[in-house]
């Protein structure tokens, strides 16, 4: 039989992540950390483009 936990989530997504993160494995925690870093930077889906300028 599976163990179940009663988890009370809030209206604050960051607080919910703080509650749920310890339940994830290391790979899951790394993915969540990467998503949070993207949100904090304010550009979660933007990729950096480099432009090459020709001399002359």
PDB file of N, CA, C and O in Angstrom:
ATOM      1  N   UNK A   1       0.836  -1.186   0.000  1.00  0.00           N
ATOM      2  CA  UNK A   1       0.000   0.000   0.000  1.00  0.00           C
ATOM      3  C   UNK A   1       0.881   1.250   0.000  1.00  0.00           C
ATOM      4  O   UNK A   1       1.928   1.285   0.646  1.00  0.00           O
ATOM      5  N   UNK A   2       0.446   2.261  -0.723  1.00  0.00           N
ATOM      6  CA  UNK A   2       1.218   3.487  -0.825  1.00  0.00           C
ATOM      7  C   UNK A   2       0.995   4.375   0.395  1.00  0.00           C
ATOM      8  O   UNK A   2      -0.113   4.469   0.921  1.00  0.00           O
ATOM      9  N   UNK A   3       2.066   5.020   0.828  1.00  0.00           N
ATOM     10  CA  UNK A   3       1.951   6.008   1.893  1.00  0.00           C
ATOM     11  C   UNK A   3       1.410   7.304   1.295  1.00  0.00           C
ATOM     12  O   UNK A   3       1.796   7.697   0.194  1.00  0.00           O
ATOM     13  N   UNK A   4       0.532   7.953   2.015  1.00  0.00           N
ATOM     14  CA  UNK A   4      -0.008   9.221   1.550  1.00  0.00           C
ATOM     15  C   UNK A   4       0.262  10.299   2.586  1.00  0.00           C
ATOM     16  O   UNK A   4       0.317  10.031   3.786  1.00  0.00           O
ATOM     17  N   UNK A   5       0.428  11.514   2.105  1.00  0.00           N
ATOM     18  CA  UNK A   5       0.661  12.671   2.959  1.00  0.00           C
ATOM     19  C   UNK A   5      -0.462  13.664   2.757  1.00  0.00           C
ATOM     20  O   UNK A   5      -0.961  13.822   1.643  1.00  0.00           O
ATOM     21  N   UNK A   6      -0.861  14.331   3.817  1.00  0.00           N
ATOM     22  CA  UNK A   6      -1.811  15.433   3.682  1.00  0.00           C
ATOM     23  C   UNK A   6      -0.989  16.715   3.554  1.00  0.00           C
ATOM     24  O   UNK A   6      -0.278  17.115   4.476  1.00  0.00           O
ATOM     25  N   UNK A   7      -1.106  17.339   2.396  1.00  0.00           N
ATOM     26  CA  UNK A   7      -0.327  18.545   2.111  1.00  0.00           C
ATOM     27  C   UNK A   7      -1.297  19.703   1.905  1.00  0.00           C
ATOM     28  O   UNK A   7      -2.187  19.641   1.057  1.00  0.00           O
ATOM     29  N   UNK A   8      -1.115  20.745   2.683  1.00  0.00           N
ATOM     30  CA  UNK A   8      -1.944  21.939   2.554  1.00  0.00           C
ATOM     31  C   UNK A   8      -1.172  22.986   1.757  1.00  0.00           C
ATOM     32  O   UNK A   8      -0.205  23.569   2.246  1.00  0.00           O
ATOM     33  N   UNK A   9      -1.620  23.215   0.513  1.00  0.00           N
ATOM     34  CA  UNK A   9      -0.979  24.208  -0.333  1.00  0.00           C
ATOM     35  C   UNK A   9      -1.608  25.570  -0.099  1.00  0.00           C
ATOM     36  O   UNK A   9      -2.712  25.679   0.433  1.00  0.00           O
ATOM     37  N   UNK A  10      -0.887  26.605  -0.506  1.00  0.00           N
ATOM     38  CA  UNK A  10      -1.326  27.984  -0.299  1.00  0.00           C
ATOM     39  C   UNK A  10      -1.624  28.633  -1.646  1.00  0.00           C
ATOM     40  O   UNK A  10      -1.559  27.975  -2.684  1.00  0.00           O
ATOM     41  N   UNK A  11      -1.946  29.903  -1.627  1.00  0.00           N
ATOM     42  CA  UNK A  11      -2.156  30.652  -2.864  1.00  0.00           C
ATOM     43  C   UNK A  11      -0.840  31.201  -3.426  1.00  0.00           C
ATOM     44  O   UNK A  11      -0.825  31.785  -4.509  1.00  0.00           O
ATOM     45  N   UNK A  12       0.248  31.017  -2.704  1.00  0.00           N
ATOM     46  CA  UNK A  12       1.558  31.527  -3.104  1.00  0.00           C
ATOM     47  C   UNK A  12       2.360  30.404  -3.775  1.00  0.00           C
ATOM     48  O   UNK A  12       2.763  29.458  -3.099  1.00  0.00           O
ATOM     49  N   UNK A  13       2.597  30.488  -5.086  1.00  0.00           N
ATOM     50  CA  UNK A  13       3.313  29.423  -5.788  1.00  0.00           C
ATOM     51  C   UNK A  13       4.712  29.144  -5.231  1.00  0.00           C
ATOM     52  O   UNK A  13       5.128  27.988  -5.157  1.00  0.00           O
ATOM     53  N   UNK A  14       5.436  30.191  -4.839  1.00  0.00           N
ATOM     54  CA  UNK A  14       6.783  29.971  -4.306  1.00  0.00           C
ATOM     55  C   UNK A  14       6.745  29.242  -2.969  1.00  0.00           C
ATOM     56  O   UNK A  14       7.595  28.395  -2.694  1.00  0.00           O
ATOM     57  N   UNK A  15       5.772  29.567  -2.151  1.00  0.00           N
ATOM     58  CA  UNK A  15       5.629  28.873  -0.879  1.00  0.00           C
ATOM     59  C   UNK A  15       5.263  27.402  -1.116  1.00  0.00           C
ATOM     60  O   UNK A  15       5.725  26.520  -0.392  1.00  0.00           O
ATOM     61  N   UNK A  16       4.434  27.144  -2.131  1.00  0.00           N
ATOM     62  CA  UNK A  16       4.076  25.771  -2.468  1.00  0.00           C
ATOM     63  C   UNK A  16       5.287  24.977  -2.944  1.00  0.00           C
ATOM     64  O   UNK A  16       5.427  23.799  -2.614  1.00  0.00           O
ATOM     65  N   UNK A  17       6.156  25.611  -3.711  1.00  0.00           N
ATOM     66  CA  UNK A  17       7.379  24.948  -4.153  1.00  0.00           C
ATOM     67  C   UNK A  17       8.246  24.600  -2.945  1.00  0.00           C
ATOM     68  O   UNK A  17       8.829  23.518  -2.879  1.00  0.00           O
ATOM     69  N   UNK A  18       8.324  25.525  -1.993  1.00  0.00           N
ATOM     70  CA  UNK A  18       9.094  25.285  -0.766  1.00  0.00           C
ATOM     71  C   UNK A  18       8.530  24.088   0.007  1.00  0.00           C
ATOM     72  O   UNK A  18       9.284  23.313   0.596  1.00  0.00           O
ATOM     73  N   UNK A  19       7.208  23.943   0.001  1.00  0.00           N
ATOM     74  CA  UNK A  19       6.560  22.826   0.690  1.00  0.00           C
ATOM     75  C   UNK A  19       6.823  21.511  -0.039  1.00  0.00           C
ATOM     76  O   UNK A  19       7.084  20.490   0.598  1.00  0.00           O
ATOM     77  N   UNK A  20       6.756  21.530  -1.354  1.00  0.00           N
ATOM     78  CA  UNK A  20       6.818  20.296  -2.145  1.00  0.00           C
ATOM     79  C   UNK A  20       8.236  19.851  -2.501  1.00  0.00           C
ATOM     80  O   UNK A  20       8.454  18.663  -2.738  1.00  0.00           O
ATOM     81  N   UNK A  21       9.192  20.754  -2.546  1.00  0.00           N
ATOM     82  CA  UNK A  21      10.544  20.425  -3.001  1.00  0.00           C
ATOM     83  C   UNK A  21      11.186  19.270  -2.237  1.00  0.00           C
ATOM     84  O   UNK A  21      11.833  18.431  -2.863  1.00  0.00           O
ATOM     85  N   UNK A  22      11.040  19.187  -0.921  1.00  0.00           N
ATOM     86  CA  UNK A  22      11.671  18.070  -0.219  1.00  0.00           C
ATOM     87  C   UNK A  22      11.119  16.695  -0.616  1.00  0.00           C
ATOM     88  O   UNK A  22      11.753  15.675  -0.348  1.00  0.00           O
ATOM     89  N   UNK A  23       9.956  16.665  -1.245  1.00  0.00           N
ATOM     90  CA  UNK A  23       9.349  15.398  -1.649  1.00  0.00           C
ATOM     91  C   UNK A  23       9.881  14.898  -2.988  1.00  0.00           C
ATOM     92  O   UNK A  23       9.639  13.752  -3.367  1.00  0.00           O
ATOM     93  N   UNK A  24      10.606  15.761  -3.706  1.00  0.00           N
ATOM     94  CA  UNK A  24      11.151  15.395  -5.013  1.00  0.00           C
ATOM     95  C   UNK A  24      12.504  14.704  -4.872  1.00  0.00           C
ATOM     96  O   UNK A  24      13.207  14.876  -3.877  1.00  0.00           O
ATOM     97  N   UNK A  25      12.852  13.920  -5.890  1.00  0.00           N
ATOM     98  CA  UNK A  25      14.197  13.359  -5.918  1.00  0.00           C
ATOM     99  C   UNK A  25      15.161  14.455  -6.372  1.00  0.00           C
ATOM    100  O   UNK A  25      14.739  15.563  -6.702  1.00  0.00           O
ATOM    101  N   UNK A  26      16.436  14.145  -6.387  1.00  0.00           N
ATOM    102  CA  UNK A  26      17.443  15.161  -6.707  1.00  0.00           C
ATOM    103  C   UNK A  26      17.260  15.729  -8.113  1.00  0.00           C
ATOM    104  O   UNK A  26      17.406  16.934  -8.320  1.00  0.00           O
ATOM    105  N   UNK A  27      16.941  14.871  -9.074  1.00  0.00           N
ATOM    106  CA  UNK A  27      16.741  15.353 -10.444  1.00  0.00           C
ATOM    107  C   UNK A  27      15.546  16.300 -10.515  1.00  0.00           C
ATOM    108  O   UNK A  27      15.602  17.319 -11.203  1.00  0.00           O
ATOM    109  N   UNK A  28      14.479  15.974  -9.815  1.00  0.00           N
ATOM    110  CA  UNK A  28      13.303  16.839  -9.785  1.00  0.00           C
ATOM    111  C   UNK A  28      13.599  18.173  -9.127  1.00  0.00           C
ATOM    112  O   UNK A  28      13.131  19.215  -9.588  1.00  0.00           O
ATOM    113  N   UNK A  29      14.366  18.145  -8.060  1.00  0.00           N
ATOM    114  CA  UNK A  29      14.743  19.388  -7.386  1.00  0.00           C
ATOM    115  C   UNK A  29      15.581  20.265  -8.304  1.00  0.00           C
ATOM    116  O   UNK A  29      15.411  21.484  -8.320  1.00  0.00           O
ATOM    117  N   UNK A  30      16.488  19.656  -9.070  1.00  0.00           N
ATOM    118  CA  UNK A  30      17.318  20.422 -10.005  1.00  0.00           C
ATOM    119  C   UNK A  30      16.466  21.079 -11.091  1.00  0.00           C
ATOM    120  O   UNK A  30      16.722  22.221 -11.473  1.00  0.00           O
ATOM    121  N   UNK A  31      15.452  20.364 -11.589  1.00  0.00           N
ATOM    122  CA  UNK A  31      14.574  20.938 -12.610  1.00  0.00           C
ATOM    123  C   UNK A  31      13.796  22.124 -12.054  1.00  0.00           C
ATOM    124  O   UNK A  31      13.683  23.161 -12.707  1.00  0.00           O
ATOM    125  N   UNK A  32      13.264  21.968 -10.855  1.00  0.00           N
ATOM    126  CA  UNK A  32      12.513  23.059 -10.233  1.00  0.00           C
ATOM    127  C   UNK A  32      13.424  24.257  -9.990  1.00  0.00           C
ATOM    128  O   UNK A  32      13.027  25.399 -10.219  1.00  0.00           O
ATOM    129  N   UNK A  33      14.635  23.998  -9.528  1.00  0.00           N
ATOM    130  CA  UNK A  33      15.591  25.085  -9.300  1.00  0.00           C
ATOM    131  C   UNK A  33      15.864  25.843 -10.594  1.00  0.00           C
ATOM    132  O   UNK A  33      15.927  27.072 -10.599  1.00  0.00           O
ATOM    133  N   UNK A  34      16.025  25.113 -11.683  1.00  0.00           N
ATOM    134  CA  UNK A  34      16.253  25.748 -12.982  1.00  0.00           C
ATOM    135  C   UNK A  34      15.073  26.596 -13.412  1.00  0.00           C
ATOM    136  O   UNK A  34      15.262  27.687 -13.951  1.00  0.00           O
ATOM    137  N   UNK A  35      13.853  26.115 -13.182  1.00  0.00           N
ATOM    138  CA  UNK A  35      12.675  26.902 -13.519  1.00  0.00           C
ATOM    139  C   UNK A  35      12.591  28.162 -12.676  1.00  0.00           C
ATOM    140  O   UNK A  35      12.253  29.230 -13.186  1.00  0.00           O
ATOM    141  N   UNK A  36      12.895  28.049 -11.398  1.00  0.00           N
ATOM    142  CA  UNK A  36      12.847  29.212 -10.512  1.00  0.00           C
ATOM    143  C   UNK A  36      13.887  30.236 -10.950  1.00  0.00           C
ATOM    144  O   UNK A  36      13.603  31.434 -10.963  1.00  0.00           O
ATOM    145  N   UNK A  37      15.069  29.791 -11.304  1.00  0.00           N
ATOM    146  CA  UNK A  37      16.106  30.726 -11.753  1.00  0.00           C
ATOM    147  C   UNK A  37      15.649  31.477 -12.998  1.00  0.00           C
ATOM    148  O   UNK A  37      15.925  32.668 -13.137  1.00  0.00           O
ATOM    149  N   UNK A  38      14.966  30.805 -13.888  1.00  0.00           N
ATOM    150  CA  UNK A  38      14.443  31.460 -15.086  1.00  0.00           C
ATOM    151  C   UNK A  38      13.380  32.483 -14.749  1.00  0.00           C
ATOM    152  O   UNK A  38      13.332  33.549 -15.362  1.00  0.00           O
ATOM    153  N   UNK A  39      12.524  32.176 -13.781  1.00  0.00           N
ATOM    154  CA  UNK A  39      11.474  33.109 -13.383  1.00  0.00           C
ATOM    155  C   UNK A  39      12.052  34.324 -12.691  1.00  0.00           C
ATOM    156  O   UNK A  39      11.589  35.443 -12.910  1.00  0.00           O
ATOM    157  N   UNK A  40      13.060  34.116 -11.859  1.00  0.00           N
ATOM    158  CA  UNK A  40      13.673  35.229 -11.148  1.00  0.00           C
ATOM    159  C   UNK A  40      14.361  36.168 -12.133  1.00  0.00           C
ATOM    160  O   UNK A  40      14.335  37.386 -11.956  1.00  0.00           O
ATOM    161  N   UNK A  41      14.970  35.608 -13.162  1.00  0.00           N
ATOM    162  CA  UNK A  41      15.626  36.428 -14.173  1.00  0.00           C
ATOM    163  C   UNK A  41      14.606  37.175 -15.026  1.00  0.00           C
ATOM    164  O   UNK A  41      14.941  38.153 -15.694  1.00  0.00           O
ATOM    165  N   UNK A  42      13.351  36.704 -14.997  1.00  0.00           N
ATOM    166  CA  UNK A  42      12.291  37.377 -15.739  1.00  0.00           C
ATOM    167  C   UNK A  42      12.205  36.980 -17.191  1.00  0.00           C
ATOM    168  O   UNK A  42      11.422  37.563 -17.941  1.00  0.00           O
ATOM    169  N   UNK A  43      12.988  36.004 -17.609  1.00  0.00           N
ATOM    170  CA  UNK A  43      13.001  35.586 -19.007  1.00  0.00           C
ATOM    171  C   UNK A  43      13.022  34.058 -19.081  1.00  0.00           C
ATOM    172  O   UNK A  43      14.020  33.492 -19.528  1.00  0.00           O
ATOM    173  N   UNK A  44      11.960  33.375 -18.661  1.00  0.00           N
ATOM    174  CA  UNK A  44      12.004  31.917 -18.600  1.00  0.00           C
ATOM    175  C   UNK A  44      12.080  31.223 -19.956  1.00  0.00           C
ATOM    176  O   UNK A  44      12.677  30.150 -20.051  1.00  0.00           O
ATOM    177  N   UNK A  45      11.497  31.794 -21.007  1.00  0.00           N
ATOM    178  CA  UNK A  45      11.458  31.113 -22.298  1.00  0.00           C
ATOM    179  C   UNK A  45      12.305  31.783 -23.364  1.00  0.00           C
ATOM    180  O   UNK A  45      12.333  31.332 -24.509  1.00  0.00           O
ATOM    181  N   UNK A  46      12.986  32.841 -23.003  1.00  0.00           N
ATOM    182  CA  UNK A  46      13.771  33.586 -23.983  1.00  0.00           C
ATOM    183  C   UNK A  46      15.144  32.956 -24.142  1.00  0.00           C
ATOM    184  O   UNK A  46      15.811  32.652 -23.153  1.00  0.00           O
ATOM    185  N   UNK A  47      15.560  32.763 -25.368  1.00  0.00           N
ATOM    186  CA  UNK A  47      16.901  32.250 -25.623  1.00  0.00           C
ATOM    187  C   UNK A  47      17.782  33.394 -26.079  1.00  0.00           C
ATOM    188  O   UNK A  47      17.317  34.331 -26.728  1.00  0.00           O
ATOM    189  N   UNK A  48      19.037  33.313 -25.741  1.00  0.00           N
ATOM    190  CA  UNK A  48      19.970  34.353 -26.153  1.00  0.00           C
ATOM    191  C   UNK A  48      20.428  34.090 -27.583  1.00  0.00           C
ATOM    192  O   UNK A  48      20.768  32.965 -27.952  1.00  0.00           O
ATOM    193  N   UNK A  49      20.428  35.140 -28.360  1.00  0.00           N
ATOM    194  CA  UNK A  49      20.895  35.032 -29.737  1.00  0.00           C
ATOM    195  C   UNK A  49      22.167  35.856 -29.880  1.00  0.00           C
ATOM    196  O   UNK A  49      22.270  36.974 -29.376  1.00  0.00           O
ATOM    197  N   UNK A  50      23.107  35.284 -30.566  1.00  0.00           N
ATOM    198  CA  UNK A  50      24.332  36.035 -30.824  1.00  0.00           C
ATOM    199  C   UNK A  50      24.347  36.458 -32.272  1.00  0.00           C
ATOM    200  O   UNK A  50      23.916  35.714 -33.152  1.00  0.00           O
ATOM    201  N   UNK A  51      24.833  37.632 -32.513  1.00  0.00           N
ATOM    202  CA  UNK A  51      24.921  38.116 -33.895  1.00  0.00           C
ATOM    203  C   UNK A  51      26.386  38.247 -34.266  1.00  0.00           C
ATOM    204  O   UNK A  51      27.219  38.667 -33.464  1.00  0.00           O
ATOM    205  N   UNK A  52      26.666  37.887 -35.466  1.00  0.00           N
ATOM    206  CA  UNK A  52      28.035  37.971 -35.971  1.00  0.00           C
ATOM    207  C   UNK A  52      28.096  39.128 -36.961  1.00  0.00           C
ATOM    208  O   UNK A  52      27.360  39.160 -37.947  1.00  0.00           O
ATOM    209  N   UNK A  53      28.967  40.056 -36.687  1.00  0.00           N
ATOM    210  CA  UNK A  53      29.119  41.207 -37.566  1.00  0.00           C
ATOM    211  C   UNK A  53      30.355  41.005 -38.440  1.00  0.00           C
ATOM    212  O   UNK A  53      31.419  40.628 -37.950  1.00  0.00           O
ATOM    213  N   UNK A  54      30.204  41.256 -39.715  1.00  0.00           N
ATOM    214  CA  UNK A  54      31.333  41.146 -40.638  1.00  0.00           C
ATOM    215  C   UNK A  54      32.129  42.431 -40.611  1.00  0.00           C
ATOM    216  O   UNK A  54      31.567  43.526 -40.574  1.00  0.00           O
ATOM    217  N   UNK A  55      33.423  42.291 -40.631  1.00  0.00           N
ATOM    218  CA  UNK A  55      34.293  43.473 -40.670  1.00  0.00           C
ATOM    219  C   UNK A  55      34.287  44.047 -42.078  1.00  0.00           C
ATOM    220  O   UNK A  55      34.293  43.311 -43.065  1.00  0.00           O
ATOM    221  N   UNK A  56      34.274  45.394 -42.156  1.00  0.00           N
ATOM    222  CA  UNK A  56      34.405  46.033 -43.469  1.00  0.00           C
ATOM    223  C   UNK A  56      33.152  46.339 -44.058  1.00  0.00           C
ATOM    224  O   UNK A  56      33.105  46.880 -45.163  1.00  0.00           O
TER     225      UNK A  56
END
